[in-house]
Amino acid sequence: MNRIGLMIVGGLLVLMTAMSTLFVVDQRNVAVIYAFGEIKEVISEPGLKFKLPPPLQNVVLIDRRTQTLDSPESRPVFTAEKQSLVIDWLVKWRITEPRQFIRNTGIDLRNAEARLSPIVQAALNEEVTKRTVREMLSSERDKVMQGVMRRLSDDAKGFGIEIVDVRIKRVDFAATITDSIYRRMESERKRVANELRSEGSADGEKIRADADRQREVILAEAYRDAQKVKGDGDAKASALYSEAFGRDPQFAQFYRSLEAYRSTFHSKSDVMVLDPSSEFFKAMRSGGPGAAAAAARK
């Protein structure tokens, strides 16, 4: 029984030892084999691999996929005209030389990012100080990213990594001057609005004055034309009256007397105190020239 137990225990030990010599490397990782703290081999090909059992050899897997490093904090950067900007950035990088990477930063990716971040910030500062705010906000942003990437590519080789891409996510003014900039923009917009209102008011006054002038001119011309037409009508009427009354003066006198009566006795409540023998009632008295002319016409 003791022999069988020993055989079982020995078989288990052999199996565990054999299993400790096998490990799998997939396409996402790089395997680094250590022997007493020294790098013996770096394996980048995926598949089932062999090594000596611990503690003779140990294996460490390192992620070789593209990593993203975001700006850890927003620091003000000064432009060519000494304006303070806050720039958020990100860097895409991946491991290309595992041995060199481990020697410089160890196996923890966060150590590499901690050392890479100030280098990125310094390269960005140098590129931004060459340009104005307008250039950073529009035309020169791509050139800034390309310049930072060129500088990082040389420095990154010492870490055993490759810089894949550099991007600027946000460019904004520092919080200390944002309020003053907004106030200046607001006052500028108010100034422009007041100028437009003043110009509009002046144009409105000009339009109203021109309209009033044209109205006065039109009314004056209309009154002139009306008076001219009225004068022509009165002249023609007078000519007709003169011609008609010239044919029979007695009838004309009688007709004018009737017109005077019609105008005078317009209302039944009108009261006049006159002498019946006055000239005003001459046409009403029998035998008058007007009555005779009227009788003759009948």
Secondary structure, DSSP 8 states (H G I E B T S, - for coil): -HHHHHHHHHHHHHHHHHHHTEEEE-TTEEEEEEETTEEEEEE-S-EEEE---TTT-EEEEEE-S-EEEE-SS--EEE-TT--EEEEEEEEEEEES-HHHHHHHH-S-HHHHHHHHHHHHHHHHHHHHTTS-HHHHHTTTHHHHHHHHHHHHHHHHHTTTEEEEEEEEEEEEE-HHHHHHHHHHHHHHHHHHHHHHHHHHHHHHHHHHHHHHHHHHHHHHHHHHHHHHHHHHHHHHHHHHHHHHHHH-HHHHHHHHHHHHHHHHT-STT------TTSGGGTTTSTT-HHHHHHHHH-
